Amino acid sequence: SGGGVGGTAATGGGGGTAGTGGTAGTGGTAGTGGTAGGGGTAGTGGAAGADAGPGSVSYVAAVADCVNVDSPDPDACETATGTGLMSVDLTNDDFANAPTAVFLRFNLDGALAGKTVTSVSLSLTVGSNPGNESDSTGDVWRVASFTRAALFSAVPSKVGSSPLAGDLGAAAQGGTITFTLPSNLPQASTPVYLGVFAASTNGTDYQNAKGGSPPTLKIDYQ
């Protein structure tokens, strides 16, 4: 009867049944583990990559003040120009015809990390009072780093041999002036320091950080 058992081995010959071991092929169901491969769905995390496509970010100036370049004092300049305003003028009669200039600081966070900047623009809004307008917007320069406190004792120096953006002509009362700046200017987590210098004896008065439309730096990226 042990031979019969051997026949059982023959049933093993129904080793075709072992072919059912092909059912282990259903272990291919483990292939369904390939469904775990649907962990490739995590690849949809690549969709998050889609969220990291083109976009833009805007920063309001952390510092936005004017100073008499011969005797800097941001508070005195705002008092003379008007609350919420800052003056850009070659000959400011409030300061015995001394020039006044505007200095802006934008504190950038890490939003630009890993991004390619495609365009940068600076928006300044002219005051809404009669006399705030001008025939000149002034020129935008990159300037040395500064704090507001430092503006009471020194005028930040210009960086480079030419402005980042030249004069755009007339600045209408209440109008918004938009300067196009170089795309390589901003860097993630690095402050941007700008100065607006007069190109006319007919001064322009812009809204400062206290105004309803403070200076804004907009950065587009991809």
C-alpha positions in Angstrom: 0.0 0.0 0.0 3.1 2.1 0.4 3.3 1.8 -3.4 -0.2 3.3 -3.5 1.2 6.0 -1.6 3.6 6.1 -4.4 0.6 6.5 -6.6 -0.1 9.4 -4.5 3.2 10.5 -5.7 1.6 9.9 -9.1 -0.9 12.3 -8.1 2.1 14.3 -7.7 2.2 13.3 -11.3 -0.8 15.3 -11.4 2.1 17.4 -10.7 0.3 19.2 -13.3 -1.5 20.0 -10.2 1.8 21.2 -9.1 1.1 23.2 -12.1 -1.6 24.4 -9.9 1.5 25.5 -8.1 1.2 27.8 -11.0 -1.5 29.0 -8.8 1.4 30.1 -6.8 1.7 32.0 -10.0 -1.3 33.6 -8.4 1.5 34.5 -6.2 1.5 36.8 -9.1 -1.2 38.1 -7.0 1.7 39.1 -5.0 2.2 40.9 -8.3 -0.9 42.6 -7.1 1.7 43.6 -4.6 2.5 45.3 -7.8 -0.5 47.2 -6.8 1.7 48.3 -4.2 3.6 49.3 -7.3 0.6 51.5 -7.4 2.7 53.0 -4.7 3.8 54.5 -8.0 0.7 56.4 -7.2 3.1 58.1 -4.9 4.5 59.1 -8.2 1.4 61.1 -8.3 3.4 62.9 -5.7 4.9 64.0 -9.0 1.6 65.8 -9.3 2.8 67.8 -6.4 5.6 68.6 -8.8 2.9 70.0 -11.0 2.0 72.3 -8.2 5.5 73.5 -8.2 5.1 74.9 -11.7 4.9 78.6 -12.7 3.8 81.0 -10.1 4.4 84.3 -8.5 5.0 85.8 -5.1 4.7 89.4 -3.9 6.5 91.2 -1.0 5.5 94.5 0.6 8.5 96.7 1.6 9.7 96.2 5.1 11.4 99.6 4.9 10.1 102.4 2.7 11.4 105.8 3.5 12.8 109.0 2.0 15.7 111.0 3.3 17.3 114.4 2.6 20.6 113.0 1.2 22.6 115.9 2.7 21.2 115.2 6.2 19.4 111.9 6.4 16.4 111.5 8.7 13.4 109.4 7.6 11.0 110.9 10.1 11.8 114.4 9.1 11.4 113.5 5.4 8.0 112.0 6.0 6.9 115.0 8.1 7.9 117.4 5.3 6.3 115.3 2.6 3.2 114.2 4.4 2.1 111.2 6.5 2.3 108.0 4.4 4.4 109.6 1.7 8.0 109.7 0.6 9.6 112.2 -1.8 12.0 111.7 -4.7 13.2 115.2 -5.8 16.4 116.8 -7.1 15.7 120.0 -5.3 13.3 119.6 -2.4 12.3 123.1 -1.2 11.4 121.6 2.2 15.1 121.0 2.7 16.7 124.1 1.3 16.7 122.5 -2.2 18.7 119.5 -1.1 17.9 116.3 -3.0 15.6 113.6 -1.5 15.7 109.9 -2.4 13.7 106.9 -1.4 15.1 103.7 0.0 13.3 100.3 0.0 14.1 97.1 1.7 12.2 93.8 0.8 12.8 90.8 3.1 12.5 87.7 0.9 11.7 84.4 2.5 12.5 80.9 1.1 9.7 80.8 -1.5 12.1 81.1 -4.4 14.3 78.2 -3.3 14.8 75.9 -6.3 12.8 78.2 -8.6 13.8 79.9 -11.8 12.9 83.6 -11.7 11.3 84.8 -15.0 10.4 88.4 -14.2 10.6 91.0 -11.4 8.7 94.2 -11.1 8.6 97.0 -8.5 5.3 98.9 -8.1 5.1 102.3 -6.5 1.9 104.3 -6.1 1.9 108.1 -6.4 0.2 110.0 -3.7 -3.4 111.1 -4.3 -2.9 114.8 -3.2 -2.4 117.6 -5.7 1.3 118.2 -6.2 2.3 114.5 -5.5 2.5 114.0 -9.3 5.6 114.7 -11.4 7.0 114.7 -15.0 9.5 112.1 -13.8 9.3 108.8 -11.9 13.0 108.7 -10.9 15.5 105.9 -11.5 15.7 102.7 -9.5 19.2 101.6 -8.4 20.4 98.7 -6.4 22.0 100.0 -3.2 24.1 98.8 -0.3 22.4 97.0 2.6 20.8 99.1 5.3 18.3 99.1 8.2 15.8 101.9 8.9 17.8 102.9 11.9 20.9 103.4 9.7 19.0 105.8 7.5 19.2 108.4 10.3 22.9 108.6 9.9 23.9 107.5 6.4 22.6 107.3 2.8 23.0 103.8 1.3 25.4 104.0 -1.7 24.5 102.9 -5.2 25.7 99.5 -6.4 26.8 99.3 -10.0 27.4 101.8 -12.7 23.9 102.1 -14.0 20.3 101.9 -12.7 18.3 98.7 -12.6 15.5 100.6 -14.2 15.5 104.1 -15.8 13.1 107.0 -15.5 9.7 106.1 -17.0 8.5 109.7 -17.5 5.4 111.3 -16.1 4.0 110.0 -12.8 0.3 110.8 -12.6 -1.4 111.7 -9.3 -2.7 108.5 -7.7 -1.2 106.4 -10.5 0.8 103.2 -10.1 4.3 103.1 -11.6 5.7 99.7 -12.4 9.4 99.3 -13.0 10.8 96.1 -14.7 13.9 94.9 -12.8 16.5 92.2 -13.8 15.4 88.6 -13.2 18.7 87.8 -11.5 18.1 90.4 -8.7 16.2 88.3 -6.1 17.6 85.3 -4.3 15.7 83.2 -1.8 15.9 84.3 1.8 18.0 87.3 0.8 16.8 90.9 1.3 16.6 93.2 -1.8 17.8 96.8 -1.3 16.7 99.5 -3.7 17.0 103.2 -4.0 14.8 105.6 -6.1 16.8 108.7 -7.1 15.3 111.8 -8.7 15.8 112.7 -12.4 13.8 116.0 -12.2 13.5 119.1 -10.0 9.7 118.4 -10.1 9.6 115.9 -7.3 7.4 112.8 -7.1 5.7 111.8 -3.8 5.1 108.0 -3.5 3.1 106.2 -0.9 5.4 104.6 1.7 4.7 101.5 3.8 2.0 103.3 5.8 0.1 104.2 2.6 -2.9 102.4 1.3 -0.8 101.0 -1.6 2.7 100.4 -0.2 5.7 99.6 -2.4 5.5 96.0 -3.7 8.0 93.7 -5.3 6.4 91.0 -7.5 8.4 88.0 -8.6 7.3 85.5 -11.3 9.0 82.1 -11.4 8.8 78.6 -12.9 
